[in-house]
Amino acid sequence: MSTSITGNRNGNRKDPAVVIIGAGMTGILLVIKLKEAGINNITLLEKKDSVGGTWRENTYPGVACDVPAHAYTYSFAANPEWSSVFAPGKEIHQYFIDVWKQYGVDQYTHFNEAVTSCRYEEGGWTVKTGKNKTYHADLLFTATGLLHKPVTPYFPGKDSFVGDQFHSAEWDHSIDLKGKRIGCIGTGSSAAQYIPELVGLEGADVTVFQRTPQWIVNTENRSYSEKEKQKFRDDPGFIEKTKHRALYIFEQGTTALTSTKFVDRLKHRLFSWNAKRYLKKSVRDPELLKKLTPDYKMGCKRVIMNSTFYDAIQQPNAHLVTEGIDRIEPNGIRTVDGKEHELDVIIYGTGFDPAAYMRPMEFTGRNGLSIDEAWSKKIQAYRSMLVPGFPNYICMLGPNSPIGNYSVIAMSEVQADYALQLVKHWQAGELQTIEAKPGAMQRWNAMLRERMGNTVWASGCNSWYLDVDGDPLTWPDTWQAWVALMQEPELDDFYRQQPESHPDQPDRKVA
């Protein structure tokens, strides 16, 4: 039997019913921001049994944030108790649980409610879940995260492997990896953290299959002393200085990847030189050094912050294989040079689908327009958040959010503030619906294309930053430029009367 929880869909904008999908970092933030705005009719739907998003999902050995901990906190919820500069995943997960409880987000949260479909009808949203429940909302947010859908590539013979195999985001802790022959496919950010842990296991033999060498920046992770923690407790200003110092460094890195200014190009050269120097100082064997040296511009793929991978890959029980994988066989992996690598376990550090967003749920806007139809030619959204044809829907951290090396929390806070401004204009009757016009999105995307050519992401490497057409899904300018554009909505880009009366509205004729 379906349980229907009905929101206010009869014009009561002062107390709108809001559904938020995803109780990770962004979902928690949205509930807090909506409450501050006086909106309390909120339902937060979470597919799993706890909050925390990526920090709940990723439990592999060595998991940690590659942004300094004090820069990876909400602006309103500083944490003086971080144990180290780059906090471990379990500690970050606990931080989000603590904020979720402290700010009363728990009373709005429904666990084990995987959303199966969202449909815009009769002036509002109907949201259905795997528990056979139906929720009605005036406003819908997806906070499903940037990287929530693991990608495990298919290799011929994959199902014939007699050992254990799993994705790093679905780590199987029931398997004792000591003494095992472990094959690690991929050398991205997660792999760079767990490979050293595997190499350090008693009796383990680790073979790393690398498709592309990575740019790695040496980031020593040290513990905070009790004296430092006490200073953080006593002086909130010290936390802010520590946070802003870290974010300033990341801003400089982002600017170096996007700006055409001479001084910023020099910064890029300096960052590249520093990373190459770290590699050369760390790896003495000429053949291994050659295998680990990137042949593409720094930042074209996500830069890895790490201080343990180079040492680990040089240990006697670690082996770097750069020949491509031909097939998986019952007892291991055969590479294109014909060599068989015998293995007991295969771990896929092969990343996530960066363009999943709200999918795979069924998602349907006005007049039966599905998100797959809307994005059939190109995945795009006005200001990364708004898709024409999907009224009163906001996609957090959507396409062309600045997903390079920066604090995702800072990104979500900027977007949440922008979204709440739109909600207030809608509540005041200044907007008929929160929905960007197609022409506004076209202008926005023309601006993106114009700026893309200046960025390192358009320099020719194969990266998860790119969509199926090879165009970057990232923001193609500086962090400061993005923040400036997100300060205030341009209301003329939105419908101020019934969108049905606009000839440029996206539509799908239903038979």
C-alpha positions in Angstrom: 0.0 0.0 0.0 1.3 3.5 -0.8 1.7 6.0 2.0 1.0 9.5 0.7 2.6 12.4 2.6 1.0 15.5 1.0 2.8 18.8 0.9 1.3 22.3 0.3 0.7 22.4 -3.4 -2.2 24.8 -3.4 -0.4 28.2 -3.5 0.9 28.4 0.1 4.4 29.6 -0.7 5.1 30.8 2.8 5.2 27.2 4.0 6.2 25.1 0.9 6.8 21.4 1.1 10.4 20.6 0.3 11.9 17.2 -0.6 15.7 16.8 -0.6 17.2 13.7 -2.0 20.5 12.6 -0.4 21.6 13.1 3.2 25.3 13.7 2.5 27.2 16.9 3.1 25.0 19.0 0.8 21.6 17.5 1.9 22.4 18.3 5.5 23.5 21.8 4.5 20.2 22.4 2.6 18.0 21.5 5.6 20.0 23.9 7.8 19.7 26.7 5.3 16.0 26.1 4.7 15.3 26.2 8.4 17.2 29.4 8.7 14.9 30.8 6.0 11.8 29.8 8.0 10.9 26.8 6.0 10.3 23.7 8.1 8.1 21.5 5.9 11.1 19.5 4.8 11.6 15.8 4.0 15.2 14.6 3.6 15.3 11.2 1.9 18.4 9.0 2.2 18.8 5.7 0.4 21.1 4.1 3.0 20.8 3.7 6.8 23.0 6.7 7.9 24.1 10.1 6.7 27.4 11.1 5.3 27.3 10.4 1.6 30.8 9.7 0.2 32.3 9.4 3.7 29.8 6.7 4.6 30.4 4.8 1.4 34.1 5.0 1.1 35.7 3.0 3.9 38.8 1.6 2.2 42.1 1.5 4.1 43.8 4.9 4.3 40.7 6.9 3.2 41.1 10.6 3.9 40.2 14.0 2.5 42.6 15.6 0.1 41.6 19.0 1.3 42.9 20.2 4.7 40.3 19.4 7.4 39.7 22.9 8.6 38.9 23.9 5.0 36.6 21.0 4.7 34.0 22.1 7.3 30.9 24.1 7.1 31.5 27.8 7.6 29.1 27.8 10.6 30.4 24.6 12.2 34.1 24.8 12.8 35.7 21.7 14.4 38.7 22.3 16.7 39.1 18.6 17.3 40.5 17.4 13.9 43.2 14.9 14.6 45.4 15.8 11.6 45.8 18.3 8.8 44.1 15.8 6.3 41.5 14.1 8.4 40.7 10.4 8.0 37.4 9.4 6.4 35.9 7.9 9.6 36.5 11.2 11.4 34.9 13.2 8.6 31.9 10.9 8.6 31.5 11.5 12.4 31.7 15.2 11.8 28.7 15.1 9.5 26.8 12.9 11.9 27.5 15.4 14.7 26.3 18.4 12.6 23.3 16.4 11.5 22.3 15.9 15.2 23.4 19.3 16.5 21.4 21.3 14.0 18.3 19.1 14.2 18.5 17.7 10.7 17.8 14.3 12.2 14.1 15.0 12.7 13.6 15.6 9.0 15.5 12.5 7.8 14.0 9.3 6.4 16.5 6.5 6.0 16.4 3.5 3.7 14.3 5.5 1.3 15.9 5.1 -2.1 14.0 7.3 -4.6 12.8 5.5 -7.6 11.0 8.3 -9.5 10.3 12.0 -9.4 7.6 13.5 -11.6 6.4 17.0 -12.0 2.6 17.1 -12.3 -0.3 19.3 -11.2 2.1 22.1 -10.3 4.3 20.1 -8.0 6.6 17.1 -7.6 5.6 13.6 -6.8 8.4 11.6 -5.4 8.2 7.8 -5.0 10.6 5.6 -3.1 11.6 1.9 -2.9 9.5 1.6 0.3 6.4 2.2 -1.8 5.9 5.6 -0.3 4.9 8.8 -2.1 5.9 12.3 -1.1 4.5 15.5 -2.6 6.6 18.6 -2.8 6.4 22.2 -4.0 10.2 22.4 -4.2 12.6 19.5 -5.1 16.4 19.4 -4.5 18.7 16.6 -5.5 21.8 16.4 -3.3 23.0 13.1 -4.6 26.6 14.1 -4.8 29.2 14.5 -7.5 30.6 10.9 -7.4 28.1 8.5 -6.0 27.8 5.8 -8.8 30.9 3.6 -8.9 32.1 2.5 -12.3 33.5 -0.9 -12.8 34.7 -1.4 -16.3 34.0 -4.6 -18.1 36.9 -6.8 -19.2 36.5 -10.0 -21.1 36.5 -12.9 -18.7 35.7 -10.8 -15.7 33.0 -13.2 -14.4 35.4 -16.1 -14.7 37.8 -14.9 -12.0 37.7 -17.4 -9.1 39.0 -15.0 -6.4 37.3 -12.0 -4.8 36.8 -8.7 -6.6 35.2 -5.4 -5.6 35.2 -1.6 -6.3 37.1 0.5 -3.8 33.9 2.4 -2.9 32.3 -1.0 -2.0 35.2 -2.3 0.0 34.7 -5.9 1.3 36.0 -5.8 4.8 35.2 -9.5 5.3 38.1 -10.4 3.2 41.5 -10.9 5.0 44.0 -9.4 2.6 47.1 -10.5 4.5 49.2 -12.9 2.5 47.1 -12.3 -0.6 48.2 -11.5 -4.2 46.2 -8.3 -4.8 45.6 -6.7 -8.2 44.8 -3.0 -8.1 43.3 -1.5 -11.3 43.7 2.3 -11.3 45.9 4.8 -9.7 43.6 7.8 -9.0 43.0 9.6 -5.8 41.5 6.7 -3.8 44.0 4.2 -5.1 46.9 6.4 -4.1 45.6 6.2 -0.5 44.8 2.5 -0.2 47.7 1.1 -2.3 50.3 2.0 0.4 48.1 0.4 3.0 47.9 -2.8 1.0 51.6 -2.9 0.4 52.1 -2.6 4.2 50.1 -5.7 4.9 51.9 -8.8 6.2 52.7 -11.2 3.3 50.7 -9.2 0.7 52.0 -8.9 -2.9 50.5 -6.0 -4.7 50.3 -5.5 -8.5 49.2 -2.1 -9.7 47.7 -1.8 -13.2 48.2 1.8 -14.3 46.6 3.2 -17.4 47.9 6.8 -17.0 50.5 8.2 -14.5 49.2 10.8 -12.2 50.4 14.2 -11.1 51.1 14.0 -7.4 51.8 16.8 -5.0 53.7 16.0 -1.8 51.3 16.7 1.1 52.7 15.5 4.4 49.9 14.7 6.8 50.8 15.5 10.3 48.8 15.1 13.5 47.7 18.2 15.5 49.2 18.4 18.9 47.0 18.8 22.0 48.5 22.3 22.3 47.3 23.2 18.8 43.8 21.7 19.4 43.5 23.8 22.6 44.4 26.9 20.6 41.7 26.0 18.1 39.2 25.6 21.0 40.2 28.9 22.6 40.5 31.0 19.5 38.0 30.6 16.7 40.0 33.2 14.7 42.9 30.8 14.6 40.6 28.2 12.9 39.5 30.8 10.4 43.1 31.8 9.6 44.1 28.1 9.2 41.1 27.5 6.9 41.6 30.6 4.7 45.3 29.9 4.3 44.5 26.4 3.0 41.7 27.7 0.7 44.0 30.5 -0.6 46.5 27.9 -1.8 43.7 25.9 -3.5 42.4 29.1 -5.2 45.9 29.8 -6.6 46.0 26.3 -8.0 42.6 26.6 -9.6 43.5 30.0 -11.1 46.7 28.5 -12.5 44.5 25.9 -14.3 42.1 28.3 -15.9 43.6 31.8 -16.3 45.4 33.1 -19.4 47.3 35.8 -17.4 51.0 35.6 -17.6 51.5 35.5 -13.9 49.0 32.6 -13.6 50.8 30.6 -16.4 53.9 31.1 -14.4 52.1 29.6 -11.3 51.1 26.6 -13.4 54.8 26.1 -14.4 55.9 26.4 -10.8 53.3 23.9 -9.6 54.3 21.5 -12.4 58.0 21.9 -11.6 57.4 21.3 -7.9 55.5 18.1 -8.6 58.1 16.8 -11.1 60.8 17.6 -8.6 59.0 15.6 -5.9 58.7 12.6 -8.3 62.4 12.7 -9.3 63.5 13.0 -5.7 61.3 10.1 -4.6 61.9 7.6 -7.4 65.5 6.7 -8.3 64.9 3.8 -10.7 65.0 5.3 -14.2 62.5 2.8 -15.7 60.0 3.2 -12.9 60.5 7.0 -13.0 59.6 6.9 -16.7 56.5 4.9 -16.0 55.3 7.3 -13.3 56.0 10.5 -15.3 52.8 12.2 -16.7 52.9 13.3 -20.4 49.9 15.7 -20.1 49.5 19.1 -18.4 49.2 19.2 -14.7 45.6 19.5 -13.6 44.1 18.1 -16.7 43.2 15.1 -14.5 42.6 15.6 -10.8 45.8 16.3 -9.0 46.6 13.9 -6.2 47.6 15.1 -2.8 49.7 12.3 -1.3 53.0 11.6 0.4 53.0 7.8 0.6 52.4 6.4 -2.9 55.8 6.8 -4.4 57.5 5.0 -1.5 54.9 2.2 -1.5 55.3 1.5 -5.2 59.0 1.0 -4.8 58.7 -1.7 -2.1 59.8 -5.3 -3.1 56.2 -6.6 -2.8 54.8 -3.9 -5.1 54.8 -4.1 -8.9 53.7 -1.4 -11.4 52.3 -2.7 -14.7 51.7 -0.2 -17.5 50.8 -2.7 -20.2 47.0 -2.6 -21.0 44.7 -5.3 -19.6 43.7 -7.8 -22.3 41.4 -9.9 -20.3 40.6 -11.4 -16.8 41.1 -15.1 -16.4 40.2 -17.5 -13.6 43.5 -17.0 -11.8 44.3 -13.4 -12.6 44.8 -10.8 -15.2 46.4 -11.2 -18.6 47.9 -8.0 -20.1 48.3 -7.2 -23.8 52.0 -8.4 -23.8 50.7 -11.9 -23.1 51.8 -12.0 -19.5 49.5 -13.6 -16.8 49.5 -11.9 -13.4 48.3 -14.5 -10.9 46.0 -12.9 -8.3 43.8 -13.8 -5.4 41.9 -10.5 -5.2 41.1 -7.7 -7.7 40.3 -4.2 -6.5 38.8 -1.7 -9.0 39.9 1.8 -8.2 38.2 2.9 -11.4 36.3 5.9 -10.2 32.7 7.0 -10.6 30.3 8.2 -13.2 30.7 12.0 -13.0 27.5 12.6 -15.1 25.1 10.5 -13.1 23.8 13.3 -10.9 20.2 12.3 -9.9 20.2 9.2 -12.1 19.5 6.2 -12.3 16.1 7.3 -10.8 13.3 8.0 -13.2 13.2 11.8 -13.5 10.4 13.6 -15.4 9.6 17.2 -15.8 6.8 19.2 -17.4 4.7 17.4 -20.1 6.5 14.1 -19.7 10.0 15.5 -20.5 12.5 13.0 -19.0 16.0 14.0 -17.9 17.5 11.6 -20.4 15.6 13.4 -23.2 16.6 16.8 -21.9 20.2 15.7 -21.7 20.2 13.5 -24.9 22.4 15.9 -26.8 24.3 17.5 -23.9 24.4 17.4 -20.1 23.9 21.0 -19.1 22.2 23.2 -16.6 21.9 26.9 -16.1 24.4 28.0 -13.4 25.0 24.2 -12.8 21.7 24.0 -11.0 18.6 24.6 -13.1 17.3 22.6 -16.0 14.6 24.1 -18.2 11.5 22.0 -18.3 11.9 21.0 -14.7 10.2 23.7 -12.6 11.0 24.2 -8.9 13.8 21.7 -9.2 17.4 22.5 -8.1 20.3 20.2 -8.9 23.0 20.8 -6.4 26.6 20.3 -7.6 25.3 19.8 -11.1 27.2 20.1 -14.4 30.0 22.7 -14.6 30.2 23.1 -10.8 33.9 23.9 -10.0 34.8 20.4 -9.2 38.6 20.7 -9.4 40.9 20.7 -6.5 38.9 22.7 -4.0 36.6 22.3 -1.0 33.3 20.8 -2.1 31.7 22.2 1.1 32.5 25.7 0.0 30.9 25.0 -3.4 27.7 23.7 -1.8 27.5 26.7 0.5 27.7 29.1 -2.4 25.1 27.2 -4.4 22.8 26.8 -1.3 22.8 30.6 -0.8 22.0 31.2 -4.4 19.2 28.6 -4.3 17.7 30.2 -1.2 17.6 33.6 -2.9 15.6 32.0 -5.7 13.3 30.5 -3.2 12.7 33.8 -1.5 11.9 35.5 -4.9 9.5 32.6 -5.6 7.8 33.0 -2.2 7.4 36.7 -2.8 5.6 36.0 -6.1 8.4 37.5 -8.2 8.9 34.2 -10.0 6.0 32.0 -11.2 8.4 29.0 -10.9 12.0 28.5 -10.1 13.0 27.6 -13.7 15.6 29.2 -16.0 14.5 30.0 -19.5 16.1 27.9 -22.3 17.6 31.0 -23.8 19.3 31.8 -20.5 20.8 28.4 -20.4 22.0 28.7 -24.0 23.7 32.0 -23.1 25.2 30.4 -20.0 26.6 27.5 -22.0 27.9 29.7 -24.8 29.9 31.5 -22.1 31.2 28.2 -20.8 32.3 27.1 -24.2 34.1 30.4 -24.8 36.1 30.1 -21.6 36.7 26.3 -21.9 39.5 26.7 -24.5 41.7 28.6 -22.1 41.7 25.8 -19.5 44.0 22.9 -18.9 41.0 20.5 -19.0 40.7 21.2 -22.8 44.4 20.4 -23.4 43.8 16.9 -24.6 44.1 14.3 -21.8 41.5 11.6 -21.0 39.8 12.6 -17.7 36.7 12.1 -15.8 36.3 15.8 -15.9 35.2 15.4 -19.5 31.8 14.5 -20.9 31.1 12.0 -23.7 31.9 14.8 -26.3 35.2 15.6 -24.6 34.0 18.9 -23.2 34.8 19.6 -19.5 32.1 19.3 -17.0 34.0 21.6 -14.7 33.9 25.4 -14.2 36.3 27.0 -16.8 37.4 30.0 -14.8 38.7 31.0 -11.5 37.0 30.3 -8.2 36.5 34.0 -7.6 34.8 34.5 -10.9 32.4 31.7 -10.2 31.6 33.0 -6.7 30.9 36.5 -8.2 28.5 35.1 -10.8 26.6 33.1 -8.0 26.2 36.1 -5.7 22.7 37.1 -7.0 20.2 35.7 -9.4 19.4 37.6 -12.7 15.6 37.4 -12.5 15.1 38.1 -16.1 16.6 34.7 -16.8 13.6 33.2 -15.1 9.9 32.9 -15.8 7.9 35.7 -14.2 4.5 34.4 -15.6 3.1 31.0 -16.3 5.8 29.1 -18.2 3.2 27.5 -20.4 2.8 30.8 -22.2 6.4 31.0 -23.3 7.1 29.9 -26.8 10.7 28.9 -25.9 9.8 26.5 -23.2 11.1 22.9 -23.5 8.3 20.5 -24.2 7.7 17.0 -25.2 4.4 16.2 -26.8 2.8 13.2 -25.3 0.8 10.9 -27.5 
